Amino acid sequence: MSVQTRLAVLVADYKDAHAAGDLDLQLEIKLAAYDHDRANPDSPRAMDALRFIDRGGQAGHTQAA
């Protein structure tokens, strides 16, 4: 599986787990994303994509102080 395909699968699976509220699966996917990022340091970061989903998919989202 190519790096880009693996990233797409992780993101799609995480979106499904996030929508279902499945915290165990979300954690499992985050650990897989962390491993993916460590193994592929020159590719787009999977954890960044998952954090984007956690924030609700809003670019430029900031937390109130």
C-alpha positions as CSV (number, residue, x, y, z in Angstrom):
1,M,0.0,0.0,0.0
2,S,1.4,3.4,-0.9
3,V,2.0,6.0,1.7
4,Q,-0.8,8.2,0.3
5,T,-3.2,5.3,0.2
6,R,-2.4,4.4,3.9
7,L,-3.0,8.0,4.9
8,A,-6.3,8.1,3.1
9,V,-7.4,4.9,4.8
10,L,-6.4,6.2,8.2
11,V,-8.3,9.4,7.7
12,A,-11.4,7.7,6.4
13,D,-11.5,5.2,9.2
14,Y,-10.9,7.9,11.8
15,K,-13.8,10.0,10.3
16,D,-16.1,6.9,10.7
17,A,-14.9,6.3,14.3
18,H,-15.3,9.9,15.2
19,A,-18.8,10.1,13.8
20,A,-19.7,6.9,15.7
21,G,-18.2,8.2,18.9
22,D,-16.0,5.0,19.2
23,L,-13.2,6.2,21.4
24,D,-11.4,2.9,21.4
25,L,-11.2,2.8,17.6
26,Q,-10.2,6.5,17.6
27,L,-7.3,5.7,19.9
28,E,-6.2,2.7,17.8
29,I,-6.2,4.8,14.6
30,K,-4.3,7.6,16.3
31,L,-1.6,5.1,17.4
32,A,-1.5,3.8,13.8
33,A,-1.2,7.3,12.5
34,Y,1.7,8.0,15.0
35,D,3.5,4.9,13.7
36,H,2.8,6.0,10.2
37,D,4.3,9.4,10.8
38,R,7.4,8.0,12.4
39,A,7.9,5.5,9.6
40,N,7.4,8.1,6.9
41,P,8.9,11.4,8.1
42,D,8.9,13.0,4.6
43,S,5.2,12.4,3.8
44,P,2.2,14.4,4.9
45,R,1.5,13.9,8.6
46,A,-1.4,11.7,9.5
47,M,-1.7,13.1,13.0
48,D,-2.2,16.6,11.5
49,A,-5.1,15.3,9.4
50,L,-6.7,13.6,12.5
51,R,-6.3,16.7,14.6
52,F,-8.1,18.7,11.8
53,I,-11.0,16.2,12.1
54,D,-11.0,16.6,15.9
55,R,-11.3,20.3,15.6
56,G,-14.4,19.9,13.4
57,G,-12.6,20.4,10.1
58,Q,-12.4,24.1,10.4
59,A,-9.3,25.7,9.0
60,G,-7.9,28.5,11.2
61,H,-9.9,27.3,14.2
62,T,-8.6,28.8,17.4
63,Q,-9.4,28.1,21.0
64,A,-10.9,30.9,23.1
65,A,-8.7,32.1,25.9
